[in-house]
Amino acid sequence: MIDRLRFHDERDWFLDKRFGMFVHWGLYSIPEWQEQVLWRGKMPRKNYEPFINQFNPVKFNPDEWIDILQEAGMEYLCFTTKHHDGFSMWDTKQSDYNVMNTPYGKDVLAMLTEACNRRGVTLGIYYSIPDWHHPNYPNQGRHHEMFGPRKGDEPDFDKYVLFMEKQVEELCTNYGKVGQFFWDINVLQYNNKAFNDYIRKLQPGMVINDRGPENGDFQTPERHVPQGMEFQKLTEAVQSLGRESWGYKADEDYYNHKYLMQSIDKALAMGGNYKLNIGPKSDGTFSDKDVQAIRRIGKWYNKVKEAFDGTVPATSIITQATENMKDEVLLTRKGNNIYVHLYQDIQTTAVILKPLDILPKRAILLNNGQELEVRVDLLPSHHRERPYLRIRNIPTNEITDEVLIIKLEFDESVNE
């Protein structure tokens, strides 16, 4: 990972554990439409809030979640403790609108925390700033807000912020070690930087994102990875398995597996983290389609993981062979090994790494262990220039369903 972005304290876990799972789960899993069904689906709150009397995830087993996470090579998990609907998935003392007052009656976060600690998985906490339930939240019809207060509400910025900060203090105090805090949707323009500093003291190993107060630690592009060769700021790209929802959607339209692999590879090769989301069903289990997708992605990721672990972005050492190929290749590097990430489908069975002209000892396709032909030679398309490093006979027609990554093993001369 990029040394210049290191904290040089406990927070550096985030630069070493780079692939994580995001979990969106709450009352919204009951209507099976989308986590923002109140806002996007225009469901009245009076119809939504009674779901508290139905929430009973009797099949919830956090170890089964972690089994899938670890099988895929993921190393941390970020859980939605409270989404925009205002329902708290832990035993909060600040509101009765929480999981303890459901038929289930168990502290979901406590169960998940215990399992994560036992299994060596770093826990992250998501918390929504908008709250469509709390009477003091000043709903004004801005984005991700209700269109105004309902009868009985008492909009009050200061009172709501006090409630919110007390809840966050609970989360950072009562659930052991927390590795990440993920604020979301700061339409309220809440910017208490001193509170971020306070929760850092409560959790010295916790990284904080950029969607709350301005003094966060990392940026969070959502559903896309920006263009570039290397992130200039600490970055975690977040993406969901399905296009329409982060929570469980019964008729979800899923991203294809290779598209997600391309997204993961691009973010990690640029030096960032990647957090892939799944939305459990109301009974606490993952759907078969979600599990199938994560397992397929994990099968690829575990084969190519060495191209990310302990590497640094290295794309700046090359330019591309021709203009129409310039966005096809990213590089990472660890010691004398350079990894070539074909995160986009390449046009031919060869890659030219201009202006490199050093022949590696070996070129290995990590996807299947195949040794590839490498040459430093002059090509007709570069007859006015000089010989460049060329990797040949890449099995682009044989392996079409995953991102190809090639390991180039050099001797010490590459450092020159």
LINRAPE-V954935 format. One record per run of one state. SS is the DSSP state (hx for helix, st for strand, lp for the rest). FROM is the first residue (numbers start at 1). LEN is the number of residues. Records with the same first field share a line. If there is no record, write none. Layout:
SS=FROM-LEN ; FROM-LEN
This chain:
lp=1-2 ; 6-4 ; 17-2 ; 24-4 ; 32-13 ; 54-8 ; 72-4 ; 83-5 ; 89-9 ; 102-6 ; 120-2 ; 129-28 ; 172-8 ; 185-8 ; 203-4 ; 210-8 ; 220-2 ; 223-12 ; 241-1 ; 243-11 ; 255-2 ; 270-3 ; 279-9 ; 308-4 ; 314-1 ; 318-5 ; 326-4 ; 335-2 ; 343-8 ; 353-9 ; 366-4 ; 372-1 ; 378-2 ; 383-5 ; 393-11 ; 410-2 ; 416-1
hx=3-3 ; 10-7 ; 28-4 ; 45-9 ; 62-10 ; 99-3 ; 108-12 ; 157-15 ; 193-10 ; 257-13 ; 288-20 ; 315-3 ; 323-3 ; 380-3 ; 412-4
st=19-5 ; 76-7 ; 88-1 ; 98-1 ; 122-7 ; 180-5 ; 207-3 ; 218-2 ; 222-1 ; 235-6 ; 242-1 ; 254-1 ; 273-6 ; 312-2 ; 330-5 ; 337-6 ; 351-2 ; 362-4 ; 370-2 ; 373-5 ; 388-5 ; 404-6
